[in-house]
Amino acid sequence: MRHIGGQSTAQAQVIATSNMLHAAQFRSSSSLNSSIVGEAESGKPIQLTGCLEGERGQRWLKVAWNNSIVFVQLKDVTPPKVLEPAGADILKFYVAGMESPSIVKDAVSAVESYIRMFPSDSRNGELRWVLAERIKYLAQRAGSVDAAALRREAHRQYEQLANSNSPYAERARNVSDEIEPDSTPSGERSGRKTDGLKVVGGSGTKTSNQSLTAHEVLVLSRAEILVQASQTDQLVPGATVPGRLARAVKTNGKLAIPAGAQCLLEVIGRANSEISLALSSVEIDGRSRAVSSKPIDVSSGGIVRDRSLIFHLESPLVIER
């Protein structure tokens, strides 16, 4: 009965907190067809251990509740407050999926709070970029009153990036010219900056025609990754399994990760004769990159050498070259 909510909280670290935005039901897995294991009223504080994308693109957060892990839809909670650097993935996942302009202010506060807490984190630029892009997306779909305020906030976020040392600074300078606030007279707007930036698979930016050295950015979103796992025995939650990519990963015809790249799988749960595995890291351009993937279930009798396992990324992976 304890296992109905998923893995035990002893196997998962609380890395962020939030509050219920609406009264909602807790589920045993990331599906609206899964069993209901509890309910939470609006305003109730919750503890978060992870995130994942379920069926039909629904976004779910993992919640530590009654000594187990349960699932609640992202739309039902407020922007998370991160406790540990690992919580940056939850915050980015939330920001990239928020749908209501009414929570933008809280999302901005959550991102800026994280950047203040962890000023040297290399993910800060990406986090602010995702925030600016999402606000711009919401502005394009909002009514006239909300749209103006959202454009101003998106512009502010791009400007912050443009004045930073982030790898996203040049991209932000280019995009901010396109969405300057409505209060700025058109005659005073500066000409579009060119930065030699070439973006492949991204959004909100354009390829410069200048004869500068291009900086290529590949964005893998919901990518399918085929892994050949090495044989191992006595798999327990927390154990890692080495593997390699069975085929290359491409986006827009560009090679993102070559076949044969080394990777690591993590055992995140075990039940009866099956274990749950997730792809936790992939070697890209000579260095290991952490990734977030949808877990899959395999037989717990050991993984057959060179067996192919298919993983799907839960959150976008940005590769800069």
VEXGUVO-574569 format. One record per residue (C-alpha): x, y, z. Coordinates in steps of 0.001 Angstrom, whole numbers, plus 500000, padded with zeros to 6 digits. Layout:
XYZ/...
This chain:
500000500000500000/502874502357500710/504237501798497203/501063503050495513/502448506589495471/505656505597493735/509175505526495162/509809506105498847/510830509587499957/513963507963501412/515139507588497798/514363511163496740/515725514514497909/513474517523498366/515074520183496160/512301522793495934/509071523866497593/505839525292496245/502197525892497126/499018524606495581/497633527200493191/494307525372493085/492755522500494974/493915519399493103/494355515653493289/497586513758493807/498123510858491407/500139507660491712/501896508331488393/502174510994485705/498851510182484049/495282511355484483/494308507690484202/496377506735487256/494824506242490682/494079509185492996/496089508862496205/495168512122497914/493986515701497567/495399519094498519/493547522332499071/494510525656497517/497474527275499277/498800524052500807/502639523959500921/504247521023499100/507777519644498751/509131518845495292/511655516155494347/511549516193490546/509584516754487357/508633514923484194/506473515157481110/503595512698480899/501268511604478168/500034514204475658/502659516688476806/501197517172480292/503757518485482770/503943516859486200/505829517577489396/506934514915491873/505752515640495410/507001514140498690/503783513235500493/503017510766503310/506374508962502986/505956508404499255/506278510231495949/503057511355494250/502377513460491172/500546516735490609/500098518721487414/502325521762486975/499341524013486276/498029523406489804/501020524768491727/502843528084492135/506368528685490754/508816526604492822/511275528046495298/514565526205494855/516465524870497876/519403523170496147/521178523763492807/519586520560491494/516249522355491774/517178524539488790/515853521792486519/512438521905488225/512316525690487955/513297525654484270/510741522912483595/508045524981485320/508908528245483567/509029526578480145/505521525207480655/503647528003482435/500464529011480639/498920531808482727/500115535442482622/498899535784486221/501846533755487557/504568535499485546/505394537883488395/505924534969490807/507951533077488196/510227536100487726/510707536314491510/511533532587491673/514159532843488916/515778535960490322/515807534405493801/517644531375492428/520217533546490647/520846535465493887/521230532232495867/523564530579493348/525255533461491469/528040531303490027/525772528571488636/526452528133484908/522732527509484320/521670531013485352/521855532403481829/519846529546480380/517254529902483143/516757533615482458/516672532965478705/513909530351479093/511983532798481296/512275535629478747/511272533356475870/508221532061477732/507051535539478716/507403536629475088/505350533586474058/502611534497476560/502642538126475374/501903536981471831/498765535185473060/497546537645475682/494949540409475440/496069543947474650/496402545055478304/498318541985479490/500415541832476317/501978545266476877/503008544411480449/504358541029479385/506396542544476554/507929545012478999/508882542197481362/510300540050478555/512329543016477339/513654543568480874/514776539942481091/516512540112477710/518234543338478747/519512541704481948/520953538882479862/522398541290477298/524360543061480046/525697539834481554/528613537542480731/526251534696479907/526611532724476657/523085533964475952/524053537655476084/524448538183472330/521239536317471588/519412538503474091/520710541695472498/519384540593469133/515946539567470406/515423542576472686/515466544858469639/512469542990468255/510246543393471324/511140546797472757/508424548111475122/505452549932473593/506430553105475448/509580553462473338/508974555720470280/509667553835467085/511977556578465825/514231556127468852/514648552404468502/518172551371467710/518976549362464625/519051545610464974/522378544329466222/524224541638464334/526225539141466321/527389536292464126/525071533939466017/523682530939464245/520893529137466088/519751525707465014/516559524265466459/515924527212468791/513285529933468752/513037533685468935/516361534378467233/517559534831463669/520722533906461835/523046536846461330/524409537455457842/527612539015459113/530909537416458168/531827536698461788/532529533249463146/529174531586463784/528267530363467244/526045527330466798/523384526389469330/521505523116469014/518345522602471054/517126519061471689/513500519065472779/511680515789473473/514468514003471625/514506510211471406/517810508700472555/518608505041471882/521045503601474432/522889500294474565/523346499392478223/526123497243479647/525258494140481651/524968494567485409/523560492622488354/521943493377491728/520434496662490621/519229498831493503/517796502372493572/520598504893493249/522909502594491272/524282503722487902/524620501696484716/527117502673481993/526046502673478367/526602504244474966/524409505773472283/523295503202469725/522655505868467088/523436509506466516/521053512238467690/520325514988465177/518210518140465114/517315520040461947/519754517811460067/522654518789462338/524600516215464377/524040516933468073/525446513762469699/527398511116467774/526712507385467963/528905505687470545/528888508609472996/529226507398476578/526287507834478946/525020506856482388/521678505397483424/520356505709486960/518155503227488791/515400505355490306/513027502687491599/512310498996491884/509009497114492135/508450493357491931/510324492040488875/510971495430487284/513263498403487838/512857501979486633/515770503494484739/516391507071483641/519091508523481427/521069510821483763/524047512018481703/525521511954478191/529017512787477004/528822515688474547/531885517271472948/534208515617475440/532350516449478646/529526514860480585/526196516723480460/523379516057482916/520045515311481251/516494514682482412/514645511797480778/511344509984481150/511917506778483200/511381503385481583/510764500001483199/512940496957482476/513282493490483938/515235493451487208/517049490252486252/519997492264484954/520367494269481762/521519492225478786/524719493631477285/524072495862474276/520306495746474723/518772498864473197/516725501112475499/514774504128474264/514704507281476418/512904510583475771/514222513886477123/511849515578479570/513324519061479259/515201520831476444/518953520256476203/520961523182474818/524273522363473100/526516525318472294/529507525105469960/
